[in-house]
């Protein structure tokens, strides 16, 4: 069963990797203009995270591909591989 969540409910949720690294907080979503599907999560990075310092941060933001999202609950859990 598909569960629908309003993006506004996700703003401010912590985004963590499946191996426990804190990426930061969800701030926005990227949507494909052609098909209207969610293509990525825009995350305000946690500057204290060792992993974030190794990732490409553009304009003070990290984009996580939607395909990497594993779970959404109290946290947004994403697959680290491919970041």
FENJOSUL-V683867 format. One line per field, one symbol per residue. ss: DSSP state (H for helix, E for strand, - for the rest). phi: phi as a letter, one per 20 degrees, with the letter a starting at -180 (. if undefined). burial: b if it has 24 or more other C-alpha atoms within 12 Angstrom, else e. A space follows every 10 residues. Layout:
ss->???
phi->???
burial->???
This chain:
ss->------HHHH ---EEEE--- -EEEEEEEEE E------EEE EEEEE----- -HHH---E-- EEEEEHHHEE EE---EEE-- ---
phi->.edecfggfe gnffdcefdn eeeqdfcace cffedmefda ddcefefeef fgfeeeddmm cdddgffefd bcbfcddcff fnf
burial->eeeeeeeeeb bebbbbbeee bbbbbbbbbe eeeeeeeeeb bbbbbbeeee bbeeeeeeee bbbbbbebbe ebeebbbbbb eeb
